Amino acid sequence: MSSAAAGRPTGPVIRTVLGDLSPAELGVCDAHDHLFLRSPQLAGQDLTDAAAAAAELAAFRAAGGASVIQWTPYGMGRGAAELPRLARESGVQIVAATGLHQAVHYAPEVLERVRADLAGVFVAELTEGIGGTGVRAGMIKVAGSYHGLDRHARYTMAAAAEAQRATGAAIGVHLEQGTGALDVLDLLCGELGVAPDRVVLGHLNRAPDLVGHRTAAEAGAYLAFDGPSRAHHATDWRLPEALAALVDAGFGDRIVLGGDTTTAGARSVNGGPGMPHLLRRHRARLALALGEDLVTRFLTENPARAFAARWAPTPAPPSAG
């Protein structure tokens, strides 16, 4: 029985779509992936099929997976109403996200609608639920721009920092092509006061900058190497080298791994590598270079710390009468 079923666990907890659980219950975790995703940028490759999501989760579970962090943020077809059923039927624990992606993924009227109180939107989705579903998000997802931070990124990160301070939630950051990590940390942790261990930097595998990786790890952030499903990335073959460099420098406890399946064609049930690839092929390849014990830590202990939060108490509603 999960802690969510037995009663609220004490200490830091991971907020899943079925309730809060202790970090020890997370198991083997895909720390960045997508079951549902819709954007004008996907040009017909949206992830909108609930049956395909269920099949992908079943394949991931069969490969040894126990949990997945879905980084799909506000306004991008998160499938929040479907997630609890999929979690129950698959046996895979799912963490949903609030947050906002790059402006290019939204119609202008969507951004205008949330701009007045963006931090309030994030806090509500973390503490009350997404829309009318009652499904609470368990992390905040925001995005940088290529080799820097545009005005939209700075605004969304300021809102994310405010929501993080109000709730304790971790912030996951899409780094465009793996760039701009240090600019993100300067803003989030320097100017905005977010603790570095509340930040998970995504897509670092796409920019094999070993000095940049080490500097981000030294700052205290978690580093997500989360794109093996994108087999066309020429940097994939350098990943063992990048991870070994971090481990040798003493930062093996900052590394998490994910699949980041973003198109229908990339799903394993449609002939792509999909979510199971993280455990069927990617894990074995990294274990040859780094050892099974280390890779297991990347998939279990590290994401359990990265996404657990000491959630701020939610105010009780006023009593009647």
C-alpha positions in Angstrom: 0.0 0.0 0.0 1.3 3.4 -0.9 1.7 6.2 1.6 -0.9 8.1 -0.3 -3.4 5.4 0.5 -2.2 4.9 4.1 -2.2 8.6 5.0 0.1 11.5 4.4 3.8 10.6 4.8 6.0 12.8 7.0 8.9 14.8 5.7 9.5 15.5 2.0 7.0 13.8 -0.3 6.5 13.4 -4.0 3.1 14.6 -5.2 1.7 12.2 -7.8 -1.7 12.3 -9.6 -3.0 9.7 -7.0 -1.7 11.5 -4.0 1.5 12.1 -2.0 4.0 9.3 -1.4 7.4 9.0 0.3 10.5 9.3 -1.9 11.4 5.7 -1.2 8.3 4.6 -3.0 9.2 6.3 -6.3 11.2 3.3 -7.7 12.8 3.3 -11.1 11.9 6.7 -12.5 11.8 8.3 -16.0 12.5 11.8 -14.8 11.3 13.6 -17.9 8.8 12.3 -20.3 5.4 13.0 -21.9 2.2 10.9 -22.1 0.2 13.8 -23.5 1.5 16.9 -25.3 -0.2 19.3 -27.8 1.5 22.3 -29.5 1.2 24.1 -32.8 4.9 23.3 -33.1 4.2 19.5 -33.4 2.5 19.7 -36.8 0.3 16.6 -36.4 2.5 14.7 -34.1 0.7 15.6 -30.9 0.4 13.1 -28.1 -3.4 13.0 -27.6 -4.3 9.3 -27.8 -5.1 8.0 -24.3 -5.0 4.4 -25.5 -1.5 4.9 -26.9 -0.4 6.5 -23.6 -1.8 3.4 -21.8 0.1 1.1 -24.1 3.3 3.1 -23.6 3.0 2.9 -19.9 2.4 -0.8 -20.0 5.6 -1.2 -22.1 7.5 1.0 -19.7 6.3 -1.0 -16.7 7.2 -4.3 -18.4 10.7 -2.9 -18.9 11.0 -2.3 -15.1 9.7 1.2 -14.8 7.8 2.4 -11.8 7.3 6.1 -12.2 7.3 8.9 -14.7 7.5 12.7 -14.4 5.4 14.2 -17.1 6.8 17.7 -17.8 3.9 18.9 -19.9 2.9 22.3 -18.6 -0.2 24.5 -18.6 -2.1 24.8 -21.9 -0.3 22.0 -23.7 -2.8 19.2 -23.4 -1.6 17.5 -20.2 -4.5 15.0 -20.1 -4.9 15.7 -16.4 -8.3 14.0 -16.2 -6.8 10.8 -17.8 -3.7 10.5 -15.7 -5.2 9.0 -12.5 -6.8 6.2 -14.4 -3.7 5.5 -16.4 -1.6 5.4 -13.2 -4.0 3.0 -11.5 -4.3 0.7 -14.5 -0.6 0.6 -15.3 0.8 0.6 -11.8 3.1 3.4 -12.9 3.2 6.4 -10.6 2.8 9.7 -12.5 3.8 13.2 -11.5 2.1 16.0 -13.4 3.4 19.5 -14.1 2.2 23.0 -13.9 4.3 25.8 -15.5 4.6 27.4 -18.9 6.7 26.6 -21.9 8.2 28.9 -24.5 5.8 31.5 -26.0 5.9 29.9 -29.4 3.8 27.0 -28.1 0.8 29.1 -27.3 -1.8 31.3 -28.9 -1.4 34.9 -27.8 -4.8 34.9 -26.1 -3.7 32.0 -23.9 -0.7 33.9 -22.6 -2.8 37.0 -22.1 -5.3 35.1 -20.1 -2.8 33.8 -17.5 -0.4 36.8 -17.5 -2.2 38.7 -14.7 -1.5 36.1 -12.0 0.8 33.5 -13.5 2.3 32.5 -10.1 -1.2 32.1 -8.7 -2.1 29.7 -11.5 1.0 27.6 -10.7 0.2 27.6 -7.0 -3.4 26.6 -7.5 -2.5 23.7 -9.8 0.1 22.5 -7.3 -2.2 22.7 -4.2 -5.8 22.5 -5.5 -5.8 20.8 -8.8 -5.5 21.3 -12.6 -8.7 22.8 -14.0 -11.7 21.0 -12.4 -10.0 17.6 -12.2 -8.8 17.8 -8.7 -5.5 16.3 -10.0 -2.6 18.2 -8.4 0.6 19.0 -10.2 3.8 17.8 -8.5 6.4 20.1 -10.2 6.8 23.3 -12.1 8.1 23.3 -15.7 9.5 26.4 -17.4 11.8 27.0 -20.4 14.8 29.0 -21.4 15.6 30.3 -24.9 18.5 29.4 -27.1 21.8 30.5 -25.3 19.9 32.9 -23.1 16.7 34.1 -21.6 14.1 36.2 -23.5 11.5 38.4 -21.8 8.9 35.5 -21.7 11.4 33.2 -20.1 12.3 35.8 -17.4 8.6 36.4 -16.7 7.7 32.7 -16.4 10.7 32.0 -14.3 9.9 34.8 -11.9 6.4 33.3 -11.5 7.8 29.9 -11.0 10.2 31.2 -8.3 7.2 32.8 -6.5 5.2 29.5 -6.7 8.2 27.5 -5.6 8.7 29.6 -2.5 5.0 29.3 -1.7 4.8 25.5 -2.1 8.2 23.9 -2.0 7.8 22.3 -5.5 10.8 21.6 -7.7 11.3 23.6 -10.9 12.2 21.7 -14.1 13.8 23.8 -16.8 13.7 23.1 -20.6 17.1 24.3 -21.8 16.8 24.9 -25.6 19.3 22.5 -27.2 20.9 22.2 -23.7 22.1 25.8 -23.7 21.8 28.6 -21.2 22.0 26.6 -18.0 24.2 29.1 -16.1 22.0 32.0 -17.2 19.0 30.1 -15.8 20.8 29.5 -12.5 21.9 33.1 -12.2 18.2 34.2 -12.6 16.4 31.5 -10.6 18.9 31.0 -7.8 20.8 34.3 -7.9 18.3 37.0 -8.5 15.1 35.1 -7.5 16.4 33.2 -4.5 15.4 29.6 -5.4 17.5 27.0 -3.7 19.6 25.3 -6.3 18.6 21.8 -5.2 15.0 22.8 -6.2 16.1 23.2 -9.8 16.3 20.4 -12.4 18.0 21.4 -15.6 16.7 19.5 -18.6 18.3 18.5 -21.9 21.9 18.8 -20.9 22.8 15.8 -23.1 22.1 18.0 -26.2 25.1 20.3 -25.4 28.1 18.1 -24.4 29.7 21.0 -22.5 31.5 19.2 -19.7 32.7 22.4 -18.1 29.2 23.8 -18.1 27.8 20.6 -16.7 30.3 20.6 -13.8 29.6 24.3 -13.1 25.9 23.7 -12.9 26.4 20.7 -10.6 28.8 22.7 -8.4 26.0 25.3 -8.0 23.8 22.5 -6.5 21.2 21.9 -9.3 20.1 18.6 -10.6 21.1 17.7 -14.1 18.7 15.9 -16.4 20.1 13.9 -19.3 16.8 13.2 -20.9 16.7 12.6 -24.6 17.7 9.0 -25.6 14.4 8.7 -27.4 15.7 11.3 -29.8 18.0 9.0 -31.5 19.0 11.5 -34.2 20.9 13.7 -31.7 24.6 13.4 -32.6 25.5 14.0 -29.0 24.0 10.7 -27.7 27.2 8.9 -28.1 29.0 11.3 -25.9 26.7 10.8 -22.9 28.7 8.2 -21.1 31.7 10.5 -21.3 29.7 13.4 -19.9 28.3 11.4 -17.0 31.6 9.8 -16.2 33.2 13.3 -15.9 30.5 14.4 -13.4 30.9 11.2 -11.4 34.6 11.6 -11.3 34.2 15.2 -10.0 31.9 13.9 -7.2 28.5 14.8 -8.7 27.0 11.4 -9.3 24.2 12.4 -6.9 23.0 15.3 -9.1 22.2 13.2 -12.3 18.7 12.1 -13.4 17.7 10.3 -16.6 14.6 10.6 -18.8 13.2 9.8 -22.2 11.4 13.0 -23.3 9.1 11.3 -25.9 7.5 14.3 -27.6 5.9 13.0 -30.8 3.5 10.1 -31.6 6.0 8.6 -34.0 8.6 8.4 -31.2 6.5 6.2 -29.1 7.5 2.5 -28.8 4.0 1.4 -29.6 4.3 3.3 -32.9 7.7 1.8 -33.8 9.9 4.4 -32.1 12.2 4.0 -29.1 9.7 5.6 -26.7 9.7 5.3 -22.9 10.9 1.7 -22.6 14.2 2.6 -24.5 15.4 4.3 -21.3 15.5 1.0 -19.5 15.9 -1.6 -22.3 18.8 -0.1 -24.2 19.9 3.2 -22.6 20.4 1.8 -19.1 22.4 -1.1 -20.3 24.7 1.0 -22.4 25.4 3.4 -19.5 25.9 0.5 -17.1 28.7 -0.8 -19.4 30.5 2.5 -19.1 29.7 3.5 -15.5 28.5 0.4 -13.6 25.0 -0.8 -12.8 25.0 0.6 -9.2 25.6 4.2 -10.4 23.0 4.0 -13.1 20.5 2.6 -10.7 21.1 5.6 -8.5 20.5 7.9 -11.4 17.1 6.2 -11.9 16.0 5.9 -8.3 17.7 7.8 -5.4 18.5 10.9 -7.4 15.0 11.6 -8.8 13.5 10.7 -5.5 15.4 13.6 -3.9 15.0 16.0 -6.8 11.2 15.9 -7.0 10.4 15.4 -3.3 9.2 18.6 -1.6 8.4 19.7 1.9 5.0 21.0 0.7 3.8 24.1 2.4 0.5 23.4 4.2 -2.6 24.2 2.1 -4.9 26.6 4.1 -8.1 24.9 5.2 -11.3 26.3 3.8 -13.3 28.4 6.2 -15.8 26.5 8.3 -19.5 27.0 7.7 -21.6 28.9 10.2 
